Amino acid sequence: MTEISVDLVVEDDEIEAVQALCQDWLDWHWKAYPDDWPTEGNPMDPQRFQKILEDLPGLHARPRGGIFLARLDGEPVGCVMYNEADGMTAELNRLFVRENGRGHGLGRMMLERMFEQMKSDGYKRAIFSSAKFLTHAKEMYQDAGFVDMPHPQAFPEAWREYVYFMERRLDPSE
């Protein structure tokens, strides 16, 4: 039987596993990246992304953020993280499952575990942005209760046609 776990990261070796997963995510991103997209100012620029990887523990520090690590039979295969966007809203980032972990529902499990923690942290809403070419991801987010939202005012005009934003109330009854 396959053992699956999704846990809030607390140990340094778990951070290193998440950083490795994020590096895999970046590598995957550039393999899948459409040729017709702009590259200037790309948030996935490898040098810019290296700084983000180094800063992950601070960017998603408890108590207003969190990093989750998914394991399949003890092996790290997925991650997702969030931080505070404003007092009542958390922004999720870098949801990724390695190919050897796909097909087990880990993406959805990580989202659900993260939603529980966000609610416990006092958040009422979750938001995120993603690339439009990742159509399979958008379907998963819609199935998890996310709906489209407008681009933030400060979002660069040059990127608007390539990126979408979504939001989800953490307590659907509110």
N, C-alpha and C positions, 0 to 999 in steps of 0.2 A: 504494500500500500504506500502511496506517495504521501510524504509528510510536507505540509505547507504551513509556513508561519509568516506573519506580518507584524513586525514589532517596531516600536518607537526606538530610535537609535540613541544609545547612551554611552557606548564605549568607543575609544579611539580606533580600534580595529574595525568597528562597524562603519565609522566615518571613512576609513580608507576603502572599504568595500563599496560604499556609496560613491566615492570619488571615482573609483574604477568603473562602476556602472555608468556614471555620467560621462566619462571619457568614451565609453562604448556608444553611448547615446549620441555624442557629438560626431563620432566616426560614422555611425549609421546615418545621421542627418546629412552629412556631406555626400555620402554615396547616393542618397535618395533625392538630393536637392535639385529642383528643376533648373534647367539652363536659362530660362527666360526671367528668372527672378533677379532683382538687384543684389549686388554683393556689398556695395558700400554701405556702411553703417549696420551691417548684419549683426544682430545680437549673438549669433553663433560663431563669430570670428574666433578662430582658435586661440589667439593671444588674449583676447578679452575673456574668453571662456576659462582659460587657465586661472585667471585672477578669481573668477567666480568659484571655481573648484577649491582653491585655497581658502576662500572665505565662507564656504558652506556652513561650518559650525556657527559662525557669527551671524550669517544672513538668516538662519533658520533656528536661532537659539530659543530654548524654552525660557520663559513660559508663554511667549507670544508667537512662537513658531514651532516647527517640528520636522523631523526627517524620519521616514519610514523605510525599512528594509524588508523585502520579501525574500524568503528562502524556500527552496524546493529541495527536500531531502538534505537540509543543512547547507546547501550551496546558495550564496547570494545570487539572485537572478533578477531582482527588480527593486525600484525605488520610486519614491515620490516625496515631495517636501512642500512646506508652506511657510509663509511669514505674514505679518500684519500689513494689510493695505491701508486700513483705517481702523478706528476703534471697534467697529462691529463687523468688519469684512476681512477675510483672510484670502491671500492669493496663493494658489497652488502652482508649483513649478516642477519641471523635469520628471514627469511620469514616464517611466521606461521599464520594459521587460525584455530581457535578452531572449534571443530566438529559442534557446534551450529551455526557457521557462514559459513560453507561450502555449496557449491551449488549455490552461488550467484555471482561467478566470482571475489571474493575479491582479490585473489592472483594476478590475472592479473591486476585488477584495481590498486592495490598497486604498482605493478611494473611500470605501465604506469605513475602514478603520480610521482613516484620516478625518472623515466627517465627524465621527464620534469624538475624536480628540479636539477638533475645532470647536464643537459645541461645548465640550467640557472647559475649554479655554475662554468661553464667553462669546464666541463669534456667532453671528446670525446669518451670514452669507459667505459664499465662496465664489471667487472669480478666477479666470485665467485667460490666457491668449494662446493661440496655436496657429500653425501654418495651414492655409486652406488646402494645400495639396495632400495633407494627411487626412483623407476622407474617412478612413476606417476609425481613426481616433475620434472624430466628431460624432460618429454614430454611437460609440461607447459613452461619450459624455452626455449625449442626448438621452440614452437609455438610463443613465445615472441621475437624470432630472435636471440637467443644465439646459438653459435656453439662451438664445442669442441676446446680446446686449450691444449698445452702440460703442464705437471706439471712444476711449477717453479723449478729451479735448487736446491734450498735449501730445497725443500719438502722432508720429510723423506722417504727413500726407503721402509721401512716396511709398509707404509700406501698407497703406490702408487696403488696397485691393488684394494683398497677399496674406493678410492676417485677420482672423476673426477673434472676437471676445465672447465669452459666455459667463453666465452667472447661475447660481443655485441657492435657494433658501435652504438653510441647514435644518430648519424645522418647518416642513411643508404646511403645518397647520397655522403658522403665523402669517 
